[in-house]
Amino acid sequence: MPIEYQPVYDEFSAILVLVLAFVYRYELTYDDLGIGHDSFVAQLLERGHRSIAPNDLTEEQGKHLGGWLRGLFDADKEGLNLHETFLLPSLVGGLTWMASHALTQTHQEHEALMQIFHKLIRSAPTSGDAQAMHSTILSIVSARLERCFHTLKQRYPGYSTDVDQLLQAIKPNLQYARSVFPPTSELEQWTTATNNTLASSLRHTVQQLSQWATNASIQPNPPSYTHRQVYASIELLGAFKTLGAIVDEIKAQTDAGNGAAALNIGVTLICAPMIKNSVLPVDWVGSSAPVTHPPRSRLNIREVLKFEFDNAASLVSTDQLAAETIVRLHRRVEAQLAVIAQADLSTANVDLTNVGIVQAPGLSSEFDKAMNDAAAASIAAAGADMTDINKQLQQNIDQSLDLGGAGTTLDLSAMGVDASAGDISADLGNLPDLDLDMGGMGGMGGMGMGMNMEGDDDWGLDFDNM
């Protein structure tokens, strides 16, 4: 490469690393960036880590590869160094490919791969700019490298010392991504305890939140919670098993006297927005810029709950409490989403600077009575057609809340809500602040590197018994 072009290449490489860092930190896609699928950046993001057989290269690609190899190994010249600033961005795709290739069990190249890993990871460039770029690149690929190294350590104990050195080298670069999905360490924390699975861990979370909600005056500090646990459960176990865990714990808490609180927790988990298959539309808060709605790839948890509700009558003979719980949960979820849709929260001016929670006087008891009456009506009509059951459920709810008469309205004045003005601003400040980590809801792209399950043993974990 002519030396006069060096600053230009270095500047381009720095800009490219900046784009990659932003994309990988927030797990964005080229659609989120607003660029076309055939642009250079889009191709780099989608296919930059994939290997291409020599016979599949285009003529232009073959010329570029040949020139690069000559520059790398030409003994008459200094040769190229992978720690050159303008070459550093290629390490993102290169290390990503190596991490996937190292996990395949169809080759015997582990010794060579370990040497390359040590050379590229533990040997930092000498110049200041190159060092900063190298550190950023390691942060970009650190999560994938960590999973790869843990798996290699389990499979090949002979490389244990080498792997430990690599894990120590990338340790400062971990926890870089701001993802809704959990890192490996957090997932292991939920699943490695004796007789513990992801489903039982989710049940334990619902239990803790329910007991805290019931005894908030005695236990002012809320239990630890992250919505990443729900995302991981839906992605790894599926929406049916995730809903089953929530329903089972609501049943258990109902027997323990915490049924109302557990039901509220379940409704909150189901109605929360998601980056895909969301039950609610997701918009940028405070921004007029258009946003791509969450993609749909499978039934969301609300739709699964509707399916279970339609078949609740068949559960009566085997598990009556489960049937009652599904009916109550479904009716409460639909009522919650109906209120949100009617209020049009996507355009409402909601002040969230100081949010707490209060219970509207009289509303909860009336609504709980409506849910109980609705469930009783459904169970009593177990042998009837589900269409008739739904009509009876709605009639009971309307009568209990007095929402069925012409011209009647629900009085929300006790909550400080002015529905006529279209502005919802409730006094929510009496209970302790509940700091719930929703797992980085900003920057909602695809699954990205956090949950890509396509590679062989990509996570390095056994999910068969979850």
HELIX and SHEET records of a PDB file:
HELIX    1   1 ILE A    3  TYR A    5  5                                   3    
HELIX    2   2 GLN A    6  ARG A   25  1                                  20    
HELIX    3   3 TYR A   30  LEU A   33  1                                   4    
HELIX    4   4 PHE A   40  ARG A   47  1                                   8    
HELIX    5   5 PRO A   54  ASP A   56  5                                   3    
HELIX    6   6 GLU A   59  PHE A   73  1                                  15    
HELIX    7   7 THR A   85  LEU A   87  5                                   3    
HELIX    8   8 SER A   90  LEU A  103  1                                  14    
HELIX    9   9 HIS A  110  ARG A  122  1                                  13    
HELIX   10  10 GLY A  128  ARG A  155  1                                  28    
HELIX   11  11 PRO A  157  TYR A  159  5                                   3    
HELIX   12  12 SER A  160  ILE A  170  1                                  11    
HELIX   13  13 LYS A  171  ASN A  173  5                                   3    
HELIX   14  14 THR A  184  THR A  191  1                                   8    
HELIX   15  15 LEU A  198  THR A  214  1                                  17    
HELIX   16  16 ARG A  228  LEU A  237  1                                  10    
HELIX   17  17 ALA A  239  ASP A  255  1                                  17    
HELIX   18  18 GLY A  259  CYS A  271  1                                  13    
HELIX   19  19 ILE A  301  ASP A  310  1                                  10    
HELIX   20  20 ALA A  312  LEU A  315  5                                   4    
HELIX   21  21 GLN A  320  ALA A  343  1                                  24    
HELIX   22  22 LEU A  363  ALA A  380  1                                  18    
HELIX   23  23 MET A  386  LEU A  401  1                                  16    
HELIX   24  24 SER A  413  MET A  415  5                                   3    
HELIX   25  25 ALA A  419  ALA A  421  5                                   3    
END                                                                             
